[in-house]
Amino acid sequence: QVCSFSTQIDGQQIAQKQSFIRLVLPKLPLLKGHYEVDAFLLCENGIHVYEHVRHAAQFSVTQTHLEVGVVHLERQWLHGES
């Protein structure tokens, strides 16, 4: 598991009249590998599973450099003399 998202943790209220909800990830800095997305619709307490879709999406990430791990974290290098 790389990460998870929750409307409850993020303080998002969903009205019963809403027909859809969309999650947008502006950046997904994954490194090389094969990934699968699972989706779950849970009760407001995150206990009861109303619906779930395993392998809702599958994709692969390739790269040309030698960085290893799961994600590429934004970073800044500082140089100087103490």
mmCIF file of the N, C-alpha and C atoms, coordinates in Angstrom:
data_MODEL
# 
_entry.id   MODEL 
# 
loop_
_atom_site.group_PDB 
_atom_site.id 
_atom_site.type_symbol 
_atom_site.label_atom_id 
_atom_site.label_alt_id 
_atom_site.label_comp_id 
_atom_site.label_asym_id 
_atom_site.label_entity_id 
_atom_site.label_seq_id 
_atom_site.pdbx_PDB_ins_code 
_atom_site.Cartn_x 
_atom_site.Cartn_y 
_atom_site.Cartn_z 
_atom_site.occupancy 
_atom_site.B_iso_or_equiv 
_atom_site.pdbx_formal_charge 
_atom_site.auth_seq_id 
_atom_site.auth_comp_id 
_atom_site.auth_asym_id 
_atom_site.auth_atom_id 
_atom_site.pdbx_PDB_model_num 
ATOM 1   N N  . GLN A 1 1  ? 0.846   -1.172 0.000   1.00 0.00 ? 1  GLN A N  1 
ATOM 2   C CA . GLN A 1 1  ? 0.000   0.000  0.000   1.00 0.00 ? 1  GLN A CA 1 
ATOM 3   C C  . GLN A 1 1  ? 0.888   1.230  0.000   1.00 0.00 ? 1  GLN A C  1 
ATOM 4   N N  . VAL A 1 2  ? 0.698   2.089  -0.963  1.00 0.00 ? 2  VAL A N  1 
ATOM 5   C CA . VAL A 1 2  ? 1.481   3.316  -1.080  1.00 0.00 ? 2  VAL A CA 1 
ATOM 6   C C  . VAL A 1 2  ? 0.818   4.430  -0.288  1.00 0.00 ? 2  VAL A C  1 
ATOM 7   N N  . CYS A 1 3  ? -0.504  4.567  -0.400  1.00 0.00 ? 3  CYS A N  1 
ATOM 8   C CA . CYS A 1 3  ? -1.221  5.632  0.307   1.00 0.00 ? 3  CYS A CA 1 
ATOM 9   C C  . CYS A 1 3  ? -2.710  5.318  0.316   1.00 0.00 ? 3  CYS A C  1 
ATOM 10  N N  . SER A 1 4  ? -3.444  6.143  1.038   1.00 0.00 ? 4  SER A N  1 
ATOM 11  C CA . SER A 1 4  ? -4.901  6.037  1.045   1.00 0.00 ? 4  SER A CA 1 
ATOM 12  C C  . SER A 1 4  ? -5.479  7.434  1.183   1.00 0.00 ? 4  SER A C  1 
ATOM 13  N N  . PHE A 1 5  ? -6.734  7.581  0.803   1.00 0.00 ? 5  PHE A N  1 
ATOM 14  C CA . PHE A 1 5  ? -7.414  8.870  0.868   1.00 0.00 ? 5  PHE A CA 1 
ATOM 15  C C  . PHE A 1 5  ? -8.776  8.667  1.521   1.00 0.00 ? 5  PHE A C  1 
ATOM 16  N N  . SER A 1 6  ? -9.217  9.651  2.281   1.00 0.00 ? 6  SER A N  1 
ATOM 17  C CA . SER A 1 6  ? -10.498 9.556  2.969   1.00 0.00 ? 6  SER A CA 1 
ATOM 18  C C  . SER A 1 6  ? -11.160 10.927 3.020   1.00 0.00 ? 6  SER A C  1 
ATOM 19  N N  . THR A 1 7  ? -12.435 10.989 2.611   1.00 0.00 ? 7  THR A N  1 
ATOM 20  C CA . THR A 1 7  ? -13.156 12.257 2.708   1.00 0.00 ? 7  THR A CA 1 
ATOM 21  C C  . THR A 1 7  ? -13.321 12.660 4.172   1.00 0.00 ? 7  THR A C  1 
ATOM 22  N N  . GLN A 1 8  ? -13.475 11.683 5.050   1.00 0.00 ? 8  GLN A N  1 
ATOM 23  C CA . GLN A 1 8  ? -13.641 11.997 6.471   1.00 0.00 ? 8  GLN A CA 1 
ATOM 24  C C  . GLN A 1 8  ? -12.360 12.611 7.047   1.00 0.00 ? 8  GLN A C  1 
ATOM 25  N N  . ILE A 1 9  ? -11.212 12.001 6.774   1.00 0.00 ? 9  ILE A N  1 
ATOM 26  C CA . ILE A 1 9  ? -9.949  12.538 7.282   1.00 0.00 ? 9  ILE A CA 1 
ATOM 27  C C  . ILE A 1 9  ? -9.697  13.931 6.727   1.00 0.00 ? 9  ILE A C  1 
ATOM 28  N N  . ASP A 1 10 ? -10.071 14.156 5.448   1.00 0.00 ? 10 ASP A N  1 
ATOM 29  C CA . ASP A 1 10 ? -9.856  15.449 4.811   1.00 0.00 ? 10 ASP A CA 1 
ATOM 30  C C  . ASP A 1 10 ? -10.971 16.449 5.109   1.00 0.00 ? 10 ASP A C  1 
ATOM 31  N N  . GLY A 1 11 ? -11.947 16.065 5.935   1.00 0.00 ? 11 GLY A N  1 
ATOM 32  C CA . GLY A 1 11 ? -13.011 16.985 6.332   1.00 0.00 ? 11 GLY A CA 1 
ATOM 33  C C  . GLY A 1 11 ? -13.982 17.330 5.213   1.00 0.00 ? 11 GLY A C  1 
ATOM 34  N N  . GLN A 1 12 ? -14.195 16.411 4.276   1.00 0.00 ? 12 GLN A N  1 
ATOM 35  C CA . GLN A 1 12 ? -15.102 16.642 3.152   1.00 0.00 ? 12 GLN A CA 1 
ATOM 36  C C  . GLN A 1 12 ? -16.470 16.054 3.459   1.00 0.00 ? 12 GLN A C  1 
ATOM 37  N N  . GLN A 1 13 ? -17.490 16.885 3.410   1.00 0.00 ? 13 GLN A N  1 
ATOM 38  C CA . GLN A 1 13 ? -18.862 16.428 3.608   1.00 0.00 ? 13 GLN A CA 1 
ATOM 39  C C  . GLN A 1 13 ? -19.475 16.108 2.244   1.00 0.00 ? 13 GLN A C  1 
ATOM 40  N N  . ILE A 1 14 ? -20.145 14.969 2.138   1.00 0.00 ? 14 ILE A N  1 
ATOM 41  C CA . ILE A 1 14 ? -20.770 14.570 0.885   1.00 0.00 ? 14 ILE A CA 1 
ATOM 42  C C  . ILE A 1 14 ? -22.277 14.600 1.079   1.00 0.00 ? 14 ILE A C  1 
ATOM 43  N N  . ALA A 1 15 ? -22.945 15.416 0.284   1.00 0.00 ? 15 ALA A N  1 
ATOM 44  C CA . ALA A 1 15 ? -24.404 15.510 0.361   1.00 0.00 ? 15 ALA A CA 1 
ATOM 45  C C  . ALA A 1 15 ? -25.026 14.276 -0.275  1.00 0.00 ? 15 ALA A C  1 
ATOM 46  N N  . GLN A 1 16 ? -26.172 13.852 0.263   1.00 0.00 ? 16 GLN A N  1 
ATOM 47  C CA . GLN A 1 16 ? -26.839 12.660 -0.269  1.00 0.00 ? 16 GLN A CA 1 
ATOM 48  C C  . GLN A 1 16 ? -27.290 12.855 -1.710  1.00 0.00 ? 16 GLN A C  1 
ATOM 49  N N  . LYS A 1 17 ? -27.503 14.099 -2.138  1.00 0.00 ? 17 LYS A N  1 
ATOM 50  C CA . LYS A 1 17 ? -27.962 14.379 -3.498  1.00 0.00 ? 17 LYS A CA 1 
ATOM 51  C C  . LYS A 1 17 ? -26.844 14.253 -4.529  1.00 0.00 ? 17 LYS A C  1 
ATOM 52  N N  . GLN A 1 18 ? -25.596 14.242 -4.102  1.00 0.00 ? 18 GLN A N  1 
ATOM 53  C CA . GLN A 1 18 ? -24.491 14.194 -5.054  1.00 0.00 ? 18 GLN A CA 1 
ATOM 54  C C  . GLN A 1 18 ? -24.445 12.853 -5.767  1.00 0.00 ? 18 GLN A C  1 
ATOM 55  N N  . SER A 1 19 ? -24.311 12.905 -7.094  1.00 0.00 ? 19 SER A N  1 
ATOM 56  C CA . SER A 1 19 ? -24.276 11.666 -7.866  1.00 0.00 ? 19 SER A CA 1 
ATOM 57  C C  . SER A 1 19 ? -22.858 11.156 -8.073  1.00 0.00 ? 19 SER A C  1 
ATOM 58  N N  . PHE A 1 20 ? -21.848 12.004 -7.824  1.00 0.00 ? 20 PHE A N  1 
ATOM 59  C CA . PHE A 1 20 ? -20.472 11.544 -7.959  1.00 0.00 ? 20 PHE A CA 1 
ATOM 60  C C  . PHE A 1 20 ? -19.559 12.402 -7.095  1.00 0.00 ? 20 PHE A C  1 
ATOM 61  N N  . ILE A 1 21 ? -18.387 11.883 -6.863  1.00 0.00 ? 21 ILE A N  1 
ATOM 62  C CA . ILE A 1 21 ? -17.325 12.625 -6.198  1.00 0.00 ? 21 ILE A CA 1 
ATOM 63  C C  . ILE A 1 21 ? -16.035 12.295 -6.938  1.00 0.00 ? 21 ILE A C  1 
ATOM 64  N N  . ARG A 1 22 ? -15.192 13.283 -7.103  1.00 0.00 ? 22 ARG A N  1 
ATOM 65  C CA . ARG A 1 22 ? -13.960 13.101 -7.869  1.00 0.00 ? 22 ARG A CA 1 
ATOM 66  C C  . ARG A 1 22 ? -12.768 13.441 -6.982  1.00 0.00 ? 22 ARG A C  1 
ATOM 67  N N  . LEU A 1 23 ? -11.752 12.603 -7.024  1.00 0.00 ? 23 LEU A N  1 
ATOM 68  C CA . LEU A 1 23 ? -10.491 12.839 -6.322  1.00 0.00 ? 23 LEU A CA 1 
ATOM 69  C C  . LEU A 1 23 ? -9.455  13.195 -7.374  1.00 0.00 ? 23 LEU A C  1 
ATOM 70  N N  . VAL A 1 24 ? -8.810  14.348 -7.223  1.00 0.00 ? 24 VAL A N  1 
ATOM 71  C CA . VAL A 1 24 ? -7.808  14.805 -8.173  1.00 0.00 ? 24 VAL A CA 1 
ATOM 72  C C  . VAL A 1 24 ? -6.447  14.799 -7.483  1.00 0.00 ? 24 VAL A C  1 
ATOM 73  N N  . LEU A 1 25 ? -5.485  14.177 -8.101  1.00 0.00 ? 25 LEU A N  1 
ATOM 74  C CA . LEU A 1 25 ? -4.117  14.158 -7.605  1.00 0.00 ? 25 LEU A CA 1 
ATOM 75  C C  . LEU A 1 25 ? -3.254  14.941 -8.591  1.00 0.00 ? 25 LEU A C  1 
ATOM 76  N N  . PRO A 1 26 ? -2.902  16.199 -8.277  1.00 0.00 ? 26 PRO A N  1 
ATOM 77  C CA . PRO A 1 26 ? -2.133  17.007 -9.223  1.00 0.00 ? 26 PRO A CA 1 
ATOM 78  C C  . PRO A 1 26 ? -0.766  16.412 -9.540  1.00 0.00 ? 26 PRO A C  1 
ATOM 79  N N  . LYS A 1 27 ? -0.158  15.754 -8.581  1.00 0.00 ? 27 LYS A N  1 
ATOM 80  C CA . LYS A 1 27 ? 1.124   15.091 -8.795  1.00 0.00 ? 27 LYS A CA 1 
ATOM 81  C C  . LYS A 1 27 ? 1.047   13.695 -8.193  1.00 0.00 ? 27 LYS A C  1 
ATOM 82  N N  . LEU A 1 28 ? 1.618   12.756 -8.883  1.00 0.00 ? 28 LEU A N  1 
ATOM 83  C CA . LEU A 1 28 ? 1.695   11.382 -8.389  1.00 0.00 ? 28 LEU A CA 1 
ATOM 84  C C  . LEU A 1 28 ? 3.111   10.901 -8.674  1.00 0.00 ? 28 LEU A C  1 
ATOM 85  N N  . PRO A 1 29 ? 4.069   11.276 -7.811  1.00 0.00 ? 29 PRO A N  1 
ATOM 86  C CA . PRO A 1 29 ? 5.483   11.051 -8.105  1.00 0.00 ? 29 PRO A CA 1 
ATOM 87  C C  . PRO A 1 29 ? 5.969   9.626  -7.825  1.00 0.00 ? 29 PRO A C  1 
ATOM 88  N N  . LEU A 1 30 ? 5.292   8.656  -8.415  1.00 0.00 ? 30 LEU A N  1 
ATOM 89  C CA . LEU A 1 30 ? 5.670   7.256  -8.217  1.00 0.00 ? 30 LEU A CA 1 
ATOM 90  C C  . LEU A 1 30 ? 6.927   6.924  -9.007  1.00 0.00 ? 30 LEU A C  1 
ATOM 91  N N  . LEU A 1 31 ? 7.718   6.053  -8.460  1.00 0.00 ? 31 LEU A N  1 
ATOM 92  C CA . LEU A 1 31 ? 8.892   5.553  -9.159  1.00 0.00 ? 31 LEU A CA 1 
ATOM 93  C C  . LEU A 1 31 ? 8.538   4.255  -9.881  1.00 0.00 ? 31 LEU A C  1 
ATOM 94  N N  . LYS A 1 32 ? 9.513   3.704  -10.590 1.00 0.00 ? 32 LYS A N  1 
ATOM 95  C CA . LYS A 1 32 ? 9.318   2.525  -11.424 1.00 0.00 ? 32 LYS A CA 1 
ATOM 96  C C  . LYS A 1 32 ? 8.583   1.407  -10.685 1.00 0.00 ? 32 LYS A C  1 
ATOM 97  N N  . GLY A 1 33 ? 7.594   0.831  -11.359 1.00 0.00 ? 33 GLY A N  1 
ATOM 98  C CA . GLY A 1 33 ? 6.871   -0.298 -10.796 1.00 0.00 ? 33 GLY A CA 1 
ATOM 99  C C  . GLY A 1 33 ? 5.506   -0.464 -11.422 1.00 0.00 ? 33 GLY A C  1 
ATOM 100 N N  . HIS A 1 34 ? 4.814   -1.521 -11.032 1.00 0.00 ? 34 HIS A N  1 
ATOM 101 C CA . HIS A 1 34 ? 3.450   -1.798 -11.474 1.00 0.00 ? 34 HIS A CA 1 
ATOM 102 C C  . HIS A 1 34 ? 2.525   -1.484 -10.304 1.00 0.00 ? 34 HIS A C  1 
ATOM 103 N N  . TYR A 1 35 ? 1.476   -0.729 -10.549 1.00 0.00 ? 35 TYR A N  1 
ATOM 104 C CA . TYR A 1 35 ? 0.580   -0.279 -9.487  1.00 0.00 ? 35 TYR A CA 1 
ATOM 105 C C  . TYR A 1 35 ? -0.862  -0.628 -9.815  1.00 0.00 ? 35 TYR A C  1 
ATOM 106 N N  . GLU A 1 36 ? -1.644  -0.856 -8.767  1.00 0.00 ? 36 GLU A N  1 
ATOM 107 C CA . GLU A 1 36 ? -3.070  -1.131 -8.904  1.00 0.00 ? 36 GLU A CA 1 
ATOM 108 C C  . GLU A 1 36 ? -3.832  -0.216 -7.954  1.00 0.00 ? 36 GLU A C  1 
ATOM 109 N N  . VAL A 1 37 ? -5.015  0.181  -8.369  1.00 0.00 ? 37 VAL A N  1 
ATOM 110 C CA . VAL A 1 37 ? -5.859  1.056  -7.562  1.00 0.00 ? 37 VAL A CA 1 
ATOM 111 C C  . VAL A 1 37 ? -7.070  0.260  -7.095  1.00 0.00 ? 37 VAL A C  1 
ATOM 112 N N  . ASP A 1 38 ? -7.325  0.296  -5.794  1.00 0.00 ? 38 ASP A N  1 
ATOM 113 C CA . ASP A 1 38 ? -8.534  -0.289 -5.210  1.00 0.00 ? 38 ASP A CA 1 
ATOM 114 C C  . ASP A 1 38 ? -9.391  0.859  -4.690  1.00 0.00 ? 38 ASP A C  1 
ATOM 115 N N  . ALA A 1 39 ? -10.705 0.755  -4.841  1.00 0.00 ? 39 ALA A N  1 
ATOM 116 C CA . ALA A 1 39 ? -11.621 1.798  -4.362  1.00 0.00 ? 39 ALA A CA 1 
ATOM 117 C C  . ALA A 1 39 ? -12.627 1.181  -3.402  1.00 0.00 ? 39 ALA A C  1 
ATOM 118 N N  . PHE A 1 40 ? -12.888 1.885  -2.311  1.00 0.00 ? 40 PHE A N  1 
ATOM 119 C CA . PHE A 1 40 ? -13.832 1.422  -1.292  1.00 0.00 ? 40 PHE A CA 1 
ATOM 120 C C  . PHE A 1 40 ? -14.820 2.526  -0.966  1.00 0.00 ? 40 PHE A C  1 
ATOM 121 N N  . LEU A 1 41 ? -16.087 2.182  -0.806  1.00 0.00 ? 41 LEU A N  1 
ATOM 122 C CA . LEU A 1 41 ? -17.119 3.082  -0.305  1.00 0.00 ? 41 LEU A CA 1 
ATOM 123 C C  . LEU A 1 41 ? -17.469 2.583  1.087   1.00 0.00 ? 41 LEU A C  1 
ATOM 124 N N  . LEU A 1 42 ? -17.099 3.365  2.103   1.00 0.00 ? 42 LEU A N  1 
ATOM 125 C CA . LEU A 1 42 ? -17.275 2.966  3.499   1.00 0.00 ? 42 LEU A CA 1 
ATOM 126 C C  . LEU A 1 42 ? -18.288 3.860  4.194   1.00 0.00 ? 42 LEU A C  1 
ATOM 127 N N  . CYS A 1 43 ? -18.772 3.419  5.333   1.00 0.00 ? 43 CYS A N  1 
ATOM 128 C CA . CYS A 1 43 ? -19.652 4.244  6.153   1.00 0.00 ? 43 CYS A CA 1 
ATOM 129 C C  . CYS A 1 43 ? -18.860 5.429  6.696   1.00 0.00 ? 43 CYS A C  1 
ATOM 130 N N  . GLU A 1 44 ? -19.547 6.373  7.304   1.00 0.00 ? 44 GLU A N  1 
ATOM 131 C CA . GLU A 1 44 ? -18.907 7.600  7.792   1.00 0.00 ? 44 GLU A CA 1 
ATOM 132 C C  . GLU A 1 44 ? -17.834 7.342  8.856   1.00 0.00 ? 44 GLU A C  1 
ATOM 133 N N  . ASN A 1 45 ? -17.855 6.181  9.492   1.00 0.00 ? 45 ASN A N  1 
ATOM 134 C CA . ASN A 1 45 ? -16.838 5.834  10.485  1.00 0.00 ? 45 ASN A CA 1 
ATOM 135 C C  . ASN A 1 45 ? -15.713 4.976  9.915   1.00 0.00 ? 45 ASN A C  1 
ATOM 136 N N  . GLY A 1 46 ? -15.803 4.650  8.639   1.00 0.00 ? 46 GLY A N  1 
ATOM 137 C CA . GLY A 1 46 ? -14.763 3.861  7.992   1.00 0.00 ? 46 GLY A CA 1 
ATOM 138 C C  . GLY A 1 46 ? -14.744 2.403  8.428   1.00 0.00 ? 46 GLY A C  1 
ATOM 139 N N  . ILE A 1 47 ? -15.886 1.893  8.896   1.00 0.00 ? 47 ILE A N  1 
ATOM 140 C CA . ILE A 1 47 ? -15.941 0.523  9.401   1.00 0.00 ? 47 ILE A CA 1 
ATOM 141 C C  . ILE A 1 47 ? -16.671 -0.411 8.427   1.00 0.00 ? 47 ILE A C  1 
ATOM 142 N N  . HIS A 1 48 ? -17.888 -0.043 8.058   1.00 0.00 ? 48 HIS A N  1 
ATOM 143 C CA . HIS A 1 48 ? -18.719 -0.884 7.193   1.00 0.00 ? 48 HIS A CA 1 
ATOM 144 C C  . HIS A 1 48 ? -18.394 -0.598 5.728   1.00 0.00 ? 48 HIS A C  1 
ATOM 145 N N  . VAL A 1 49 ? -18.107 -1.647 4.959   1.00 0.00 ? 49 VAL A N  1 
ATOM 146 C CA . VAL A 1 49 ? -17.830 -1.512 3.526   1.00 0.00 ? 49 VAL A CA 1 
ATOM 147 C C  . VAL A 1 49 ? -19.141 -1.665 2.759   1.00 0.00 ? 49 VAL A C  1 
ATOM 148 N N  . TYR A 1 50 ? -19.584 -0.586 2.091   1.00 0.00 ? 50 TYR A N  1 
ATOM 149 C CA . TYR A 1 50 ? -20.789 -0.652 1.262   1.00 0.00 ? 50 TYR A CA 1 
ATOM 150 C C  . TYR A 1 50 ? -20.475 -1.249 -0.105  1.00 0.00 ? 50 TYR A C  1 
ATOM 151 N N  . GLU A 1 51 ? -19.329 -0.882 -0.654  1.00 0.00 ? 51 GLU A N  1 
ATOM 152 C CA . GLU A 1 51 ? -18.945 -1.357 -1.975  1.00 0.00 ? 51 GLU A CA 1 
ATOM 153 C C  . GLU A 1 51 ? -17.434 -1.272 -2.104  1.00 0.00 ? 51 GLU A C  1 
ATOM 154 N N  . HIS A 1 52 ? -16.874 -2.156 -2.897  1.00 0.00 ? 52 HIS A N  1 
ATOM 155 C CA . HIS A 1 52 ? -15.437 -2.072 -3.157  1.00 0.00 ? 52 HIS A CA 1 
ATOM 156 C C  . HIS A 1 52 ? -15.136 -2.603 -4.559  1.00 0.00 ? 52 HIS A C  1 
ATOM 157 N N  . VAL A 1 53 ? -14.116 -2.031 -5.156  1.00 0.00 ? 53 VAL A N  1 
ATOM 158 C CA . VAL A 1 53 ? -13.662 -2.458 -6.478  1.00 0.00 ? 53 VAL A CA 1 
ATOM 159 C C  . VAL A 1 53 ? -12.161 -2.668 -6.374  1.00 0.00 ? 53 VAL A C  1 
ATOM 160 N N  . ARG A 1 54 ? -11.749 -3.891 -6.444  1.00 0.00 ? 54 ARG A N  1 
ATOM 161 C CA . ARG A 1 54 ? -10.321 -4.206 -6.439  1.00 0.00 ? 54 ARG A CA 1 
ATOM 162 C C  . ARG A 1 54 ? -9.813  -4.132 -7.879  1.00 0.00 ? 54 ARG A C  1 
ATOM 163 N N  . HIS A 1 55 ? -8.608  -3.643 -8.017  1.00 0.00 ? 55 HIS A N  1 
ATOM 164 C CA . HIS A 1 55 ? -7.987  -3.498 -9.333  1.00 0.00 ? 55 HIS A CA 1 
ATOM 165 C C  . HIS A 1 55 ? -8.841  -2.612 -10.248 1.00 0.00 ? 55 HIS A C  1 
ATOM 166 N N  . ALA A 1 56 ? -9.364  -1.524 -9.693  1.00 0.00 ? 56 ALA A N  1 
ATOM 167 C CA . ALA A 1 56 ? -10.174 -0.585 -10.475 1.00 0.00 ? 56 ALA A CA 1 
ATOM 168 C C  . ALA A 1 56 ? -9.357  0.031  -11.601 1.00 0.00 ? 56 ALA A C  1 
ATOM 169 N N  . ALA A 1 57 ? -8.069  0.156  -11.382 1.00 0.00 ? 57 ALA A N  1 
ATOM 170 C CA . ALA A 1 57 ? -7.156  0.645  -12.419 1.00 0.00 ? 57 ALA A CA 1 
ATOM 171 C C  . ALA A 1 57 ? -5.801  0.000  -12.194 1.00 0.00 ? 57 ALA A C  1 
ATOM 172 N N  . GLN A 1 58 ? -5.088  -0.194 -13.269 1.00 0.00 ? 58 GLN A N  1 
ATOM 173 C CA . GLN A 1 58 ? -3.735  -0.739 -13.201 1.00 0.00 ? 58 GLN A CA 1 
ATOM 174 C C  . GLN A 1 58 ? -2.871  0.071  -14.150 1.00 0.00 ? 58 GLN A C  1 
ATOM 175 N N  . PHE A 1 59 ? -1.636  0.344  -13.736 1.00 0.00 ? 59 PHE A N  1 
ATOM 176 C CA . PHE A 1 59 ? -0.724  1.081  -14.605 1.00 0.00 ? 59 PHE A CA 1 
ATOM 177 C C  . PHE A 1 59 ? 0.708   0.796  -14.193 1.00 0.00 ? 59 PHE A C  1 
ATOM 178 N N  . SER A 1 60 ? 1.610   1.064  -15.096 1.00 0.00 ? 60 SER A N  1 
ATOM 179 C CA . SER A 1 60 ? 3.033   0.876  -14.840 1.00 0.00 ? 60 SER A CA 1 
ATOM 180 C C  . SER A 1 60 ? 3.754   2.198  -15.016 1.00 0.00 ? 60 SER A C  1 
ATOM 181 N N  . VAL A 1 61 ? 4.799   2.387  -14.232 1.00 0.00 ? 61 VAL A N  1 
ATOM 182 C CA . VAL A 1 61 ? 5.634   3.579  -14.305 1.00 0.00 ? 61 VAL A CA 1 
ATOM 183 C C  . VAL A 1 61 ? 7.029   3.120  -14.704 1.00 0.00 ? 61 VAL A C  1 
ATOM 184 N N  . THR A 1 62 ? 7.604   3.787  -15.683 1.00 0.00 ? 62 THR A N  1 
ATOM 185 C CA . THR A 1 62 ? 8.977   3.514  -16.084 1.00 0.00 ? 62 THR A CA 1 
ATOM 186 C C  . THR A 1 62 ? 9.823   4.734  -15.767 1.00 0.00 ? 62 THR A C  1 
ATOM 187 N N  . GLN A 1 63 ? 11.107  4.562  -15.737 1.00 0.00 ? 63 GLN A N  1 
ATOM 188 C CA . GLN A 1 63 ? 12.003  5.683  -15.476 1.00 0.00 ? 63 GLN A CA 1 
ATOM 189 C C  . GLN A 1 63 ? 13.345  5.406  -16.126 1.00 0.00 ? 63 GLN A C  1 
ATOM 190 N N  . THR A 1 64 ? 14.113  6.470  -16.326 1.00 0.00 ? 64 THR A N  1 
ATOM 191 C CA . THR A 1 64 ? 15.410  6.334  -16.983 1.00 0.00 ? 64 THR A CA 1 
ATOM 192 C C  . THR A 1 64 ? 16.564  6.524  -16.012 1.00 0.00 ? 64 THR A C  1 
ATOM 193 N N  . HIS A 1 65 ? 16.286  6.927  -14.782 1.00 0.00 ? 65 HIS A N  1 
ATOM 194 C CA . HIS A 1 65 ? 17.346  7.165  -13.809 1.00 0.00 ? 65 HIS A CA 1 
ATOM 195 C C  . HIS A 1 65 ? 17.350  6.062  -12.747 1.00 0.00 ? 65 HIS A C  1 
ATOM 196 N N  . LEU A 1 66 ? 18.311  6.117  -11.834 1.00 0.00 ? 66 LEU A N  1 
ATOM 197 C CA . LEU A 1 66 ? 18.520  5.028  -10.878 1.00 0.00 ? 66 LEU A CA 1 
ATOM 198 C C  . LEU A 1 66 ? 17.865  5.240  -9.513  1.00 0.00 ? 66 LEU A C  1 
ATOM 199 N N  . GLU A 1 67 ? 17.043  6.246  -9.362  1.00 0.00 ? 67 GLU A N  1 
ATOM 200 C CA . GLU A 1 67 ? 16.382  6.485  -8.079  1.00 0.00 ? 67 GLU A CA 1 
ATOM 201 C C  . GLU A 1 67 ? 15.528  5.274  -7.717  1.00 0.00 ? 67 GLU A C  1 
ATOM 202 N N  . VAL A 1 68 ? 15.595  4.836  -6.455  1.00 0.00 ? 68 VAL A N  1 
ATOM 203 C CA . VAL A 1 68 ? 14.836  3.664  -6.022  1.00 0.00 ? 68 VAL A CA 1 
ATOM 204 C C  . VAL A 1 68 ? 13.869  4.048  -4.918  1.00 0.00 ? 68 VAL A C  1 
ATOM 205 N N  . GLY A 1 69 ? 12.885  3.215  -4.691  1.00 0.00 ? 69 GLY A N  1 
ATOM 206 C CA . GLY A 1 69 ? 11.871  3.468  -3.676  1.00 0.00 ? 69 GLY A CA 1 
ATOM 207 C C  . GLY A 1 69 ? 10.493  3.349  -4.285  1.00 0.00 ? 69 GLY A C  1 
ATOM 208 N N  . VAL A 1 70 ? 9.528   4.019  -3.667  1.00 0.00 ? 70 VAL A N  1 
ATOM 209 C CA . VAL A 1 70 ? 8.150   3.985  -4.149  1.00 0.00 ? 70 VAL A CA 1 
ATOM 210 C C  . VAL A 1 70 ? 7.752   5.331  -4.743  1.00 0.00 ? 70 VAL A C  1 
ATOM 211 N N  . VAL A 1 71 ? 8.176   6.439  -4.109  1.00 0.00 ? 71 VAL A N  1 
ATOM 212 C CA . VAL A 1 71 ? 7.806   7.770  -4.589  1.00 0.00 ? 71 VAL A CA 1 
ATOM 213 C C  . VAL A 1 71 ? 9.044   8.652  -4.734  1.00 0.00 ? 71 VAL A C  1 
ATOM 214 N N  . HIS A 1 72 ? 8.928   9.650  -5.591  1.00 0.00 ? 72 HIS A N  1 
ATOM 215 C CA . HIS A 1 72 ? 9.956   10.681 -5.727  1.00 0.00 ? 72 HIS A CA 1 
ATOM 216 C C  . HIS A 1 72 ? 9.494   11.859 -4.880  1.00 0.00 ? 72 HIS A C  1 
ATOM 217 N N  . LEU A 1 73 ? 10.177  12.136 -3.797  1.00 0.00 ? 73 LEU A N  1 
ATOM 218 C CA . LEU A 1 73 ? 9.799   13.234 -2.917  1.00 0.00 ? 73 LEU A CA 1 
ATOM 219 C C  . LEU A 1 73 ? 10.468  14.522 -3.361  1.00 0.00 ? 73 LEU A C  1 
ATOM 220 N N  . GLU A 1 74 ? 9.708   15.598 -3.411  1.00 0.00 ? 74 GLU A N  1 
ATOM 221 C CA . GLU A 1 74 ? 10.277  16.907 -3.721  1.00 0.00 ? 74 GLU A CA 1 
ATOM 222 C C  . GLU A 1 74 ? 11.346  17.212 -2.693  1.00 0.00 ? 74 GLU A C  1 
ATOM 223 N N  . ARG A 1 75 ? 12.426  17.836 -3.143  1.00 0.00 ? 75 ARG A N  1 
ATOM 224 C CA . ARG A 1 75 ? 13.515  18.112 -2.216  1.00 0.00 ? 75 ARG A CA 1 
ATOM 225 C C  . ARG A 1 75 ? 14.292  19.328 -2.669  1.00 0.00 ? 75 ARG A C  1 
ATOM 226 N N  . GLN A 1 76 ? 15.083  19.820 -1.741  1.00 0.00 ? 76 GLN A N  1 
ATOM 227 C CA . GLN A 1 76 ? 15.933  20.975 -2.006  1.00 0.00 ? 76 GLN A CA 1 
ATOM 228 C C  . GLN A 1 76 ? 17.289  20.707 -1.389  1.00 0.00 ? 76 GLN A C  1 
ATOM 229 N N  . TRP A 1 77 ? 18.351  20.941 -2.142  1.00 0.00 ? 77 TRP A N  1 
ATOM 230 C CA . TRP A 1 77 ? 19.706  20.770 -1.639  1.00 0.00 ? 77 TRP A CA 1 
ATOM 231 C C  . TRP A 1 77 ? 20.280  22.146 -1.353  1.00 0.00 ? 77 TRP A C  1 
ATOM 232 N N  . LEU A 1 78 ? 20.839  22.301 -0.167  1.00 0.00 ? 78 LEU A N  1 
ATOM 233 C CA . LEU A 1 78 ? 21.457  23.560 0.215   1.00 0.00 ? 78 LEU A CA 1 
ATOM 234 C C  . LEU A 1 78 ? 22.952  23.354 0.300   1.00 0.00 ? 78 LEU A C  1 
ATOM 235 N N  . HIS A 1 79 ? 23.717  24.274 -0.249  1.00 0.00 ? 79 HIS A N  1 
ATOM 236 C CA . HIS A 1 79 ? 25.177  24.176 -0.251  1.00 0.00 ? 79 HIS A CA 1 
ATOM 237 C C  . HIS A 1 79 ? 25.750  25.450 0.365   1.00 0.00 ? 79 HIS A C  1 
ATOM 238 N N  . GLY A 1 80 ? 26.881  25.308 0.973   1.00 0.00 ? 80 GLY A N  1 
ATOM 239 C CA . GLY A 1 80 ? 27.542  26.474 1.521   1.00 0.00 ? 80 GLY A CA 1 
ATOM 240 C C  . GLY A 1 80 ? 28.621  26.067 2.487   1.00 0.00 ? 80 GLY A C  1 
ATOM 241 N N  . GLU A 1 81 ? 29.229  27.060 3.067   1.00 0.00 ? 81 GLU A N  1 
ATOM 242 C CA . GLU A 1 81 ? 30.259  26.822 4.072   1.00 0.00 ? 81 GLU A CA 1 
ATOM 243 C C  . GLU A 1 81 ? 29.719  27.258 5.424   1.00 0.00 ? 81 GLU A C  1 
ATOM 244 N N  . SER A 1 82 ? 30.057  26.479 6.443   1.00 0.00 ? 82 SER A N  1 
ATOM 245 C CA . SER A 1 82 ? 29.554  26.826 7.777   1.00 0.00 ? 82 SER A CA 1 
ATOM 246 C C  . SER A 1 82 ? 30.402  27.835 8.470   1.00 0.00 ? 82 SER A C  1 
# 
